[in-house]
């Protein structure tokens, strides 16, 4: 197997654990609520516990990624996932459970900084979208496996099925952590952060064995020039980074205000609101995972062909249509179309925001500030994900479901306007070239 592809797959496996850990709770959330007799607020806190860890992990993820390197950070992400899986499965009360889920969330948050960034830094411009997009593919694959795992365990494992649902993630966590020892360090981190040009060029040679020494040294020169230029322009919050900062914040903001995490986390509950029985609702959730996987393939196939901006357009129109129809269905009690609308919503997300977000954020910042920029985008994403997950059960109790889906529809209209007015195209341009395009 091509080394570049192999390394990208290993790094992207952090996304599999991210997706699995994020959604596996959907099969256990109602059992946990009844088992510990949780109030709506404490129930929301227990389900969003991982998300608050993710918020912190995404905020601090730039520090280990820059200080210790991309490779070591990816290894420790796997360790956090492993501890969380075992502890969550064995938790004896809701507070211990929240702490265990919080640790897994730390791993998720840091992974959204380190993994797409690492792949973006080793990938050539022509295939950067597809390779960095494998992080999203693995998120989706992890979501599908989690839904399927929940369905099978819930059907066959009895009253303690929820513990098995959460604990089974220990096995892929061990595999991922072991595989990370096979990764090299990012050449851009070695050259721009560690100032070790020879080590960086050696990794570039492994990535591009067909290149001559002069071509490799030209890439290294561009990386060094970028690092030198950025060292003279001030800190992260200086004015020259205002455009990428705004882009990273808004793409993450709109990603969550589509309602994607609320629908993934509470999919069985939403389907039960339409009259489906519990097992049927869980099985419909597996359908969400299959739809997500298929259309993520489509998004990855298109991202380096049509570009990031075009996919955001496609996704925005799909969001508006599917969420708007969901709202209408709940208002008029035409519940039979809700599963189809939810699947269409998932397909729109997979082709649009899902395929683009982690690639786009990893591209738009200069080498010196890439980890910090990735951290900003990830933290924004997870702050809104945590808030939405915390308050979604209360929203559904306080408001008609049709109103909730109408709010999400309105936010996606705003996203469409943002894509039209602000979003640049980034496909096919080197990271250093994008720096020039966006900031100078």
C-alpha positions in Angstrom: 0.0 0.0 0.0 1.2 3.5 -0.8 2.8 4.9 2.4 0.9 8.2 2.2 -2.4 6.4 2.0 -1.4 4.0 4.8 -0.4 6.9 7.1 -3.6 8.8 6.3 -5.8 5.8 7.1 -4.1 5.3 10.4 -4.4 8.9 11.5 -8.0 9.0 10.2 -8.9 6.0 12.5 -9.1 8.6 15.3 -12.2 9.6 13.4 -13.6 6.1 13.7 -13.3 6.2 17.5 -14.7 9.8 17.4 -17.8 8.7 15.5 -18.3 5.5 17.5 -17.9 7.3 20.9 -20.2 10.2 19.8 -23.1 8.1 18.8 -22.9 4.9 20.9 -24.6 6.8 23.7 -27.8 7.0 21.7 -28.6 3.4 22.4 -28.0 3.7 26.1 -29.4 7.2 26.9 -33.0 6.1 27.7 -31.9 3.1 29.8 -29.5 5.4 31.8 -32.2 7.9 32.4 -34.5 5.2 33.9 -31.8 3.3 35.7 -30.6 6.3 37.7 -34.0 8.2 37.7 -32.4 11.3 36.1 -34.1 14.7 35.9 -34.2 16.2 32.4 -31.2 18.5 33.2 -29.1 15.7 34.7 -30.0 13.4 31.9 -28.9 16.1 29.4 -25.7 16.5 31.4 -24.9 12.8 31.4 -25.5 12.5 27.6 -23.5 15.6 26.9 -20.7 14.7 29.3 -18.4 13.6 26.4 -19.2 16.8 24.5 -18.0 19.0 27.4 -14.8 17.0 27.4 -14.6 17.5 23.7 -15.0 21.2 24.1 -12.0 21.3 26.5 -10.0 18.9 24.3 -10.6 21.0 21.2 -9.6 24.2 23.1 -6.3 22.8 24.5 -5.6 20.4 21.5 -3.3 22.9 19.8 -0.8 22.8 22.8 0.2 19.1 22.7 -0.1 19.1 18.9 2.4 22.0 18.6 4.5 21.2 21.7 5.0 17.5 21.4 4.2 16.9 17.7 1.3 15.4 15.8 2.4 11.8 16.2 2.7 11.7 20.0 -0.6 13.5 20.3 -2.4 10.9 18.1 -1.0 8.1 20.3 -2.3 9.7 23.5 -5.7 10.2 22.0 -6.1 6.4 21.7 -5.1 6.0 25.4 -7.9 8.4 26.4 -10.4 6.5 24.3 -9.4 3.3 26.0 -9.7 4.6 29.5 -13.1 6.1 28.8 -14.6 3.0 27.2 -13.7 0.7 30.1 -14.7 3.2 32.8 -18.0 4.1 31.2 -19.0 0.4 31.0 -18.2 -0.1 34.7 -19.7 3.1 36.1 -21.8 2.6 39.1 -23.5 6.0 39.3 -24.2 8.9 37.0 -21.3 11.1 38.3 -18.7 8.5 37.7 -20.3 7.9 34.3 -20.1 11.6 33.4 -16.3 11.7 34.3 -15.6 8.7 32.2 -17.5 10.1 29.2 -15.7 13.4 29.8 -12.3 11.7 29.3 -13.5 10.2 26.0 -14.6 13.6 25.0 -11.1 15.0 25.6 -9.8 12.4 23.1 -12.5 13.4 20.6 -11.7 17.1 20.9 -7.9 16.7 20.5 -8.4 14.3 17.6 -10.4 16.9 15.7 -7.3 19.2 16.0 -4.5 16.7 15.4 -5.8 14.1 12.9 -7.1 16.3 10.0 -4.1 18.6 10.6 -1.6 15.8 10.3 -3.1 14.4 7.1 -3.4 17.9 5.6 0.3 18.5 6.3 1.5 15.3 4.6 -0.9 15.3 1.6 -0.2 16.8 -1.8 -2.6 19.5 -3.0 -4.3 17.4 -5.7 -5.4 14.7 -3.2 -5.5 16.7 0.1 -9.3 16.8 0.1 -9.8 13.1 -0.3 -7.1 12.1 2.2 -8.0 14.6 4.9 -11.6 13.8 4.2 -10.9 10.2 5.3 -11.1 11.5 8.9 -14.8 12.4 8.2 -15.3 9.0 6.4 -14.0 7.2 9.5 -16.3 9.3 11.7 -19.2 8.2 9.6 -18.0 4.6 9.6 -17.7 4.7 13.4 -21.3 6.1 13.6 -22.6 3.3 11.4 -20.8 0.6 13.5 -22.0 2.2 16.7 -25.7 2.2 15.5 -25.3 -1.5 14.3 -23.5 -2.5 17.5 -26.2 -0.9 19.6 -28.9 -2.7 17.7 -27.3 -6.1 18.0 -26.2 -5.7 21.7 -29.6 -4.3 22.6 -31.3 -7.3 21.0 -29.1 -10.0 22.5 -27.4 -8.8 25.7 -30.2 -8.3 28.2 -30.5 -5.7 30.9 -26.8 -4.8 31.0 -26.7 -4.3 27.3 -25.9 -0.5 27.7 -22.7 -1.4 29.5 -21.6 -3.6 26.6 -22.6 -0.9 24.1 -20.1 1.5 25.7 -17.4 -0.9 26.7 -16.9 -2.6 23.3 -15.0 0.5 22.1 -12.0 -0.6 24.1 -11.1 -3.1 21.3 -10.7 -0.6 18.4 -9.0 1.9 20.8 -6.2 -0.7 21.4 -5.8 -1.3 17.7 -5.7 2.4 16.8 -3.1 3.2 19.5 -0.8 0.4 18.4 -1.0 1.5 14.8 -0.1 5.1 15.6 3.4 4.0 16.5 3.9 3.3 12.7 3.3 7.0 11.8 6.1 9.4 10.9 6.1 13.0 12.3 4.6 15.7 10.1 7.3 17.3 7.9 5.8 20.7 8.3 5.9 20.4 12.1 9.5 19.3 11.9 10.5 22.2 9.7 8.3 25.0 10.9 8.0 24.2 14.6 11.0 22.1 15.5 13.3 23.8 13.0 14.7 20.3 12.0 14.9 20.7 8.2 16.8 17.5 7.6 14.3 15.4 9.4 11.4 17.2 7.6 13.0 16.7 4.2 13.5 13.0 5.0 9.8 12.6 5.7 9.0 14.5 2.5 11.2 12.1 0.6 9.2 9.2 1.9 5.9 10.9 0.9 7.2 11.9 -2.5 9.8 9.3 -3.6 9.6 10.4 -7.2 10.7 14.0 -6.4 14.3 15.1 -6.9 16.3 16.6 -4.1 15.9 20.1 -5.5 12.1 19.8 -5.6 12.0 18.5 -2.0 14.2 21.4 -0.9 12.0 23.9 -2.7 9.0 22.6 -0.6 11.1 22.9 2.5 12.1 26.5 1.5 8.5 27.4 1.1 7.6 26.0 4.6 10.6 27.8 6.2 9.6 31.1 4.4 6.0 30.8 5.6 7.2 30.2 9.2 9.6 33.1 9.1 7.0 35.4 7.6 4.4 34.5 10.2 6.9 35.0 13.1 7.0 38.7 12.1 3.3 39.3 11.7 2.1 39.1 15.3 0.1 36.6 17.2 -2.9 34.4 16.3 -5.5 37.2 17.1 -3.7 39.8 15.0 -5.6 41.4 12.2 -3.9 39.5 9.3 -5.7 36.3 10.4 -9.2 37.8 10.6 -10.4 36.1 7.4 -9.4 32.5 8.2 -10.6 33.0 11.9 -14.0 34.1 10.7 -14.2 31.2 8.2 -13.2 28.6 10.8 -15.7 30.0 13.3 -18.7 30.2 10.9 -18.2 26.8 9.2 -18.2 25.2 12.7 -21.1 27.3 13.9 -23.3 26.4 11.0 -22.3 22.8 11.1 -23.9 22.4 14.5 -26.9 24.7 14.0 -28.1 22.4 11.3 -29.1 20.1 14.2 -26.8 17.3 13.1 -25.6 16.2 16.5 -29.0 16.4 18.1 -30.5 14.2 15.4 -27.6 11.7 15.6 -27.7 11.5 19.4 -31.4 11.3 19.8 -32.3 9.5 16.6 -34.2 6.6 18.3 -36.2 9.1 20.4 -37.1 11.2 17.3 -38.3 8.0 15.4 -40.3 7.0 18.5 -42.1 10.3 18.3 -43.4 9.3 14.9 -44.9 6.1 16.4 -42.2 3.5 15.8 -41.5 0.8 18.4 -38.1 0.9 20.2 -36.4 -1.9 18.2 -37.7 -0.4 14.9 -36.4 3.0 16.0 -33.0 1.6 16.7 -33.0 -0.2 13.3 -34.0 3.1 11.6 -30.9 4.6 13.3 -28.8 2.0 11.5 -30.3 3.3 8.3 -29.0 6.7 9.2 -25.5 5.3 9.5 -25.7 3.5 6.1 -27.0 6.7 4.4 -24.2 8.7 6.0 -21.6 6.2 4.8 -22.8 6.1 1.2 -23.0 9.8 0.8 -19.7 10.4 2.5 -18.2 8.3 -0.2 -19.9 10.6 -2.7 -18.6 13.7 -0.9 -15.0 12.4 -0.9 -15.2 11.5 -4.6 -16.4 15.1 -5.4 -14.3 17.2 -2.9 -11.2 17.4 -5.1 -13.2 17.5 -8.3 -16.0 20.1 -7.6 -14.3 21.8 -4.7 -15.2 22.6 -1.1 -17.4 25.6 -1.9 -19.6 23.7 -4.4 -20.2 20.9 -1.9 -21.3 23.5 0.7 -23.8 24.8 -1.8 -25.2 21.3 -2.5 -25.4 20.5 1.2 -27.1 23.8 2.0 -29.9 23.3 -0.5 -30.4 19.7 0.8 -30.5 20.8 4.4 -33.2 23.5 3.7 -35.4 21.0 1.8 -35.1 18.1 4.2 -35.4 20.1 7.4 -38.3 22.2 6.0 -40.2 19.0 5.1 -39.5 17.5 8.6 -41.0 20.6 10.2 -44.1 20.4 7.9 -44.5 16.7 8.7 -44.6 17.3 12.5 -46.9 20.2 12.1 -49.3 18.3 9.9 -48.8 14.8 11.5 -47.6 13.3 8.2 -45.2 11.2 10.2 -44.6 8.6 7.5 -42.3 11.0 5.6 -40.1 11.8 8.6 -37.6 8.9 8.2 -37.2 9.7 4.5 -36.6 13.4 5.4 -34.1 12.5 8.1 -32.2 10.2 5.6 -32.2 13.1 3.1 -30.9 15.4 5.8 -28.0 13.0 6.6 -27.2 12.7 2.9 -27.0 16.5 2.5 -24.8 16.7 5.6 -22.5 13.9 4.3 -21.9 15.5 0.9 -21.7 19.1 2.2 -20.6 20.1 5.7 -19.6 16.6 6.7 -17.1 16.2 3.9 -15.8 19.7 4.0 -15.5 21.0 7.6 -12.3 19.3 8.8 -10.6 19.6 5.5 -11.4 23.2 5.1 -10.3 24.3 8.6 -7.0 22.4 8.2 -6.2 24.2 5.0 -6.9 27.9 5.7 -4.3 28.7 8.4 -0.6 29.2 7.9 1.8 26.6 9.2 2.7 28.4 12.4 -0.9 28.9 13.4 -2.5 25.8 11.9 -2.9 23.9 15.1 -4.3 27.0 16.9 -6.7 27.6 14.0 -7.8 24.0 13.9 -8.3 24.3 17.7 -10.5 27.4 17.2 -12.7 25.7 14.6 -13.0 22.5 16.6 -13.8 24.3 19.9 -16.5 26.4 18.2 -18.0 23.2 16.7 -18.0 21.4 20.0 -19.2 24.3 22.2 -22.3 24.5 20.0 -22.6 20.7 19.9 -22.5 20.5 23.6 -25.1 23.3 24.1 -27.4 21.8 21.5 -27.2 18.3 23.0 -27.7 19.7 26.6 -30.8 21.6 25.7 -32.3 19.5 22.9 -34.4 17.3 25.2 -35.8 20.4 26.9 -36.4 22.1 23.5 -38.5 19.1 22.4 -40.4 19.1 25.7 -41.0 22.9 25.6 -41.6 23.4 21.8 -43.5 21.5 19.1 -41.1 19.3 17.1 -42.1 21.2 14.0 -40.9 24.5 15.5 -37.5 22.9 16.4 -37.0 21.7 12.9 -38.1 25.1 11.5 -35.4 26.8 13.6 -32.8 24.5 12.1 -34.1 25.2 8.6 -33.7 29.0 9.2 -30.1 28.6 10.2 -29.4 26.7 7.0 -30.8 29.5 5.0 -28.3 31.8 6.7 -25.5 29.2 5.9 -26.4 29.4 2.2 -26.1 33.2 2.2 -22.7 32.9 4.0 -21.4 30.4 1.4 -22.4 32.8 -1.4 -20.8 35.9 0.2 -17.7 34.7 2.1 -16.4 31.2 1.4 -13.4 30.9 -1.0 -12.4 27.8 -3.0 -9.3 26.0 -1.6 -9.0 22.9 -3.8 -5.8 22.2 -5.7 -3.6 24.9 -4.0 -0.7 24.2 -1.7 -1.0 25.1 1.9 1.6 27.8 1.5 -0.2 29.1 -1.6 -3.5 29.3 0.3 -1.7 31.4 3.0 -0.8 33.9 0.3 -4.3 33.8 -1.2 -6.2 34.3 2.1 -3.9 36.7 4.0 -1.8 38.8 1.7 
